[in-house]
Amino acid sequence: MPDVFTADDARHWALLTRAALAARRAEIDELNVFPVPDGDTGTNLYLTLDGAIEDATAALEADGVRGTADLVRECTTLRRAILMSARGNSGVILSQVVGGLCDVVIERDAEAVDVALLAECLERGAAKARSSVAHPQEGTILTVADAAAAGGRRAADAGGRLADVSAAAVTAAREALARTPELLPVLARAGVVDAGGAGCVLLLESLHRVVTGAWSGTDDGLLAAAPPRHRSEWHRERADDVADGPGPSGAAAGPDDDGADGPAFEVMYLLTETDAAAVDTLRDTLDGLGDSLLVVGGPDLWNVHVHVDDAGAAVEAGIAAGRPERVRITHLASQVAAREHVVPIGVVAGAAGPGVATVLETAGAVPVHFGPGRRPSANQLVDAARRTGAPSVVLLPADPDGLMTAEIAARAAAGEGIEVHVVPARTTVQALAALAVLDPDRSIHANIVAMTGAAVSTRHGAVTVATKEALTWAGVCRPGDVLGIVDGDVAFLGTDLVASARDVLERLLSAGGELVTLVIGADADDDLARQVAAALGRDRPEVEVVVIEGGQPVYPLLLGVE
């Protein structure tokens, strides 16, 4: 097969990177101490890419080419979408890294990316990101991206294959990330590496996974596999002589190093109906008003980001330059304070069966029973939120049809002074994964981010037996047929529950995984889970298996992969 990166690979890379950022975004948030310790870098990176994928997919679908567009079309659509969806300092820089890669493909009208082109893409992405920052700072994502590009170029010039280039980029990025505290004293004093740089490493690791097809979870310890459940390898041990004395560069850390005395507001907006001269004037004006300045895009659409004390002046400068849209103003000190505020957190979760309810209660959650044709009302959810006794409550519907009801319940609870946050756990296994990462010692914001990441990165499936003839995505089923369900859709028809469950798992594990959860239904044969777990142990010994007696009706086995 040719040693190239195709449009299908690009789509896979985007989705895998989004999953990696979802799984690790709370951890990246905790690293965020520069330029402002507001704890949102991981969230902004995830939301930037998630929004870009959603917008690009919608645009391609409207044109009738979703999943079939060539590489140039995919890159053209994604480049604009990620510029529009970019959030925060880190998200805007990520948009430029991705935009630089896309620029090369578009300019070369490339049907696929070969070794030489991949090295050029990495270089252009790093260069475009650096040029977008008014005052580049070493020890950040810019340093990591530069190192990755240099590593990829060396491998390409040495005659390496595509996998060698991506591997060299990952290695160089990891090494550069580890060195970021040597370049930024504020990182060394906090005992962390740069948050944006960590996100860049995930982007490159996901690229390497796609290039090599390494999905088993054994490929050199790549970081994108699962939600964090332990202290991050990205945190460094604090050295007394760094924490209390001069920084690594030899200069004493000043009062501004932690960003506490910086500008009061973050201002972001999209700018249209402008021209190059007006944008240059805007850039000069904003540079005089504050810092963390990014003005990127062109020629018809620009994304503007700056930290200032006078938010009104920043917006007025945009009005003078063109037409500002999607204006967002954030008070940075309030965001930092909210991150540090820890309050008791209650959890309400949907329970598809008595066994699931017992697991939820053991974990400290209030279960709300549901089943086919018997879903809880908003009033029942509000009552369960009251019973937690906590001022802040996380709601895990565990049911796709219950999400809207959960949102209504959250609004109703707010009227009673209860802060309810809905985590989009659409299935039992996603709810269990989210509950597993709840940390009562963290703020509600940090927990929502972590739990959402755990839920959305958990792939889910099930097996059930048809009771009547019906038309499914896999064809017409008849009574007695086994339905193999993957991510909510009937993927195939089978005749044996064990064989079908194994098939569902193979599909769920095709993108990697470290933990498999099997939830046994009320009508399941006693040997069903045992046989599936035994087969998994033979075929994938590196995967951990957890079996839960769920007791849910209809589905003999629910399956989850984290």
Sequence and secondary structure as in RCSB ss.txt:
>XXXX:A:sequence
MPDVFTADDARHWALLTRAALAARRAEIDELNVFPVPDGDTGTNLYLTLDGAIEDATAALEADGVRGTADLVREC
TTLRRAILMSARGNSGVILSQVVGGLCDVVIERDAEAVDVALLAECLERGAAKARSSVAHPQEGTILTVADAAAA
GGRRAADAGGRLADVSAAAVTAAREALARTPELLPVLARAGVVDAGGAGCVLLLESLHRVVTGAWSGTDDGLLAA
APPRHRSEWHRERADDVADGPGPSGAAAGPDDDGADGPAFEVMYLLTETDAAAVDTLRDTLDGLGDSLLVVGGPD
LWNVHVHVDDAGAAVEAGIAAGRPERVRITHLASQVAAREHVVPIGVVAGAAGPGVATVLETAGAVPVHFGPGRR
PSANQLVDAARRTGAPSVVLLPADPDGLMTAEIAARAAAGEGIEVHVVPARTTVQALAALAVLDPDRSIHANIVA
MTGAAVSTRHGAVTVATKEALTWAGVCRPGDVLGIVDGDVAFLGTDLVASARDVLERLLSAGGELVTLVIGADAD
DDLARQVAAALGRDRPEVEVVVIEGGQPVYPLLLGVE
>XXXX:A:secstr
    B HHHHHHHHHHHHHHHHHHHHHHHHH  SS   S HHHHHHHHHHHHHHHHHHHHHHTT TTT  HHHHH
HHHHHHHHHH  HHHHHHHHHHHHHHHHHHHHHT SSB HHHHHHHHHHHHHHHHHHBSS  SSSHHHHHHHHHH
HHHHHHHTT  HHHHHHHHHHHHHHHHHHHHHH HHHHHHTB  HHHHHHHHHHHHHHHHHHT  SS STT TTS
S   S  TTB    HHHHSSB TTSSB  TTTTSTTS SEEEEEEEES  HHHHHHHHHHHHHHEEEEEEEE SS
 EEEEEEES HHHHHHHHHHHSEEEEEEEEEHHHHHHHHH    EEEEEEESSHHHHHHHHHTT EEEE BTTB 
  HHHHHHHHHHH  SEEEEE  SGGGHHHHHHHHHHHHTTT EEEE    SHHHHHHHHHT  TTS HHHHHHH
HHHHHHT EEEEEEE SS EEETTEEE TT EEEEETTEEEEEES HHHHHHHHHHHHHTT  SEEEEEE TT  
TTHHHHHHHHHHHH TTSEEEEEE   SS SEEEEE 
